[in-house]
Amino acid sequence: MNDEWISISEVLADMERIGDDGRLHTFSIEFVRENSSSNGERGSIKRVASAAKYTKPGKKVFQPKRANTTSWQFKDHNALPIQDLTTGQMLTPKWTHLIKYNEQRIKHYG
């Protein structure tokens, strides 16, 4: 078991990297599920061996008629758009629920 720690700010910055080949940086991640679903119970740990930060290409931002509002935003909900590269499943864990990144435990304080 790896006893190294990484800060959440380092994790969030590292997820944004683009490789030399122009592709998104891939990583492994573990997080605590916020809600129950057919894939697991609330509070259980979801492990993704190969993931990348992702948003749907070509998605247009919906602009409602009310002033100063936009469509649902990941940042407003502390969520991260993650794609499981093995299954193609889209995941939106809260960054506050992340517990491991590339086998390193995540420190959310200090």
N, C-alpha and C positions, 0 to 999 in steps of 0.2 A: 504494500500500500504506500502510496506517495504521501508524505507528510508536508509537502509544500503548500503554501497559501498564496492566493492571488487576490488583490483588492477588486471590488466590484467596478471601480472606475477603469482599471486596466482591462477587465473583461469586456466592458461596453466599448472601449476604444478598439480592442483587438478584433472584435466582431466586424468592425467597419472596414478592415483591411481588404485590399484588392491584391491578388497575386500578380506576379510578373507577367503571367499569361493573360491578364485582364479578367480572370474569373474571381468570383467571390471566395473569400477565405473559408475553409472548412474547419470544423471543430467538433469535439464531442461535448455534450452538455447533460447535466442532470438538474431536475427541478422538482419541487413539490407541486402536485396538482392542486389547483384552486377549487375546481368543481368535479363532480362525479360525471362519468360518461361511460359509454360502452367499452372504452379502452382502459378504464381504471377508476378507482374510487378516490374521492377527495382526500387529500392528505398523503396519498401514496406517492412514491417517487417514480418519475418518468425518466428513463435513460435513453439518450439518442446518441448512437455511436458516430454518425456522420451527419452533420447539420451545417446549414449556412443561413445567415441573416437574409431575409428575402421579402420582397413585395411583388405582387403580380405585375409583370411588365405591361406597359401601355395603359394601366389603370388611370382613369381620369378622376380628379377630385370633384366630388359633387358639391355644388354651391347652392344651398337653399336660398329661398327668397328673402329670408330674414337677414338683416345686416349683421356683419361680424361673426357669422357662424359658418362652420364647414362640416363636412361629413365626419364620421367616427375617426378619431385619430389615435394611433397606438400610444403615443406619448401621453395623451390625456388620461390613459388608463394604466400607465406604467407597464404596458405590454410590449413584447418584442416579437416582430414577425419572423418566425423561424421555420425553415423547411427541413423535414427529415429527408435527407438525400437518398436513403435506402428505399423508403416506401413512397416518397413524394407527398406525404401528409404535411399539411400546414398546421403549425402550432403557434400559440400566442401566450407563452408563459409570462408572468409578471417578472420583471427584473428583480423584484424584492424576494422572489421565491427560488431564485437560482442557488444551487448548493455546490455544484462542481462544474469546472470548465477545463477541458483537456486533462482530466484526472487530477486537477488541483482543486482543493477546497477553496471556496470563495469567502472572503472576509468582507462583511457589509458595514463595518465600523472601523474607526481609527485610521 
